[in-house]
């Protein structure tokens, strides 16, 4: 690790294409931070299996899909390390050690676990699903990340991670870094239906891979002010999904757009066309970068291989220190 840069760890579970909610919530920030920090980006395929264990046939495809999304968004493999979780067996080892002193009650009362269990309809949680925060802690600790960029819903996981690392250092030897939380000041992007956050499973998302025709169709279908029937009716931008997107993707014009909406001097169709142009301008260079990499998949494989190789070397060094601290490094290897 560079002496001049702190390290951050971030990533996603490979469960399908990333959408604008992912971009606004994390991807854009990763691209921005990668020059400032030593960035490790994990493709958490093992953790994806905690909720999708019966859909393992899609995993390889999803790993490459998310890698292409990262590269398309502007993650630079020359300065960021993209790696595959399952290809680093030391992560399983550290997860096991952490689980030895992490109580089941603590995990059961984790609000994020409770929320996800409800979302997936889990009446009886599996050992792997319940232990997801412990696995996540191992991911952070093994790479000695100083900072972990998260949304507000992930803060309970990070608080638990800090406690687990602190407990390990107190029990054995202070060889692990207690991570700090880096909470981004970004809004949660509502879905096209205006009812919940943008999500693939809810079929209300704009994906980074959407072409202009699909993008325009989705924006046209988005929910607006239900009380506005005619173009010159006064609007209520505070209840309009399109207005929320304008705040994010067209901040420079938002005051004018809101004023015109309230006066009834701009119709919903014109507002949607304006938004389409803004988002299409954002996505166009991503499409170009994605096509470049998609036409050279051996290069994508090499990026994942080299990133995983580098990450595993770091993990092996950390595990040597962990075993020494626990006095279980019997053959000094």
Protein Blocks (a to p, Z undefined) as FASTA:
>chain_A
ZZkbccdddddddebjcdfklmmmmmmmmmmmmmmpccdddddfklmmmmmmmmmmmmmm
mmmmmmmmmmmnopafklpccddfklmmklmmmmmmmmmmccfklmmmpmklmmmmmmno
pabdcfklmmmmmmmmmmmmmnopabdcddfklmmmmmmmmmmmmmmmmmmoccbccddd
ddddddddddfkopaccdfklopaccfklcfklmmmmmmmpccdfklmbfklccdfklgm
klmmmmmmmmmlmmmmmmmmmnopacfklmmmmmmmmmmmmmmmmmmmmmmmmmmmmlmm
mmmmmmmmmmmmmmmmmmmmmmmmnopafnoZZ
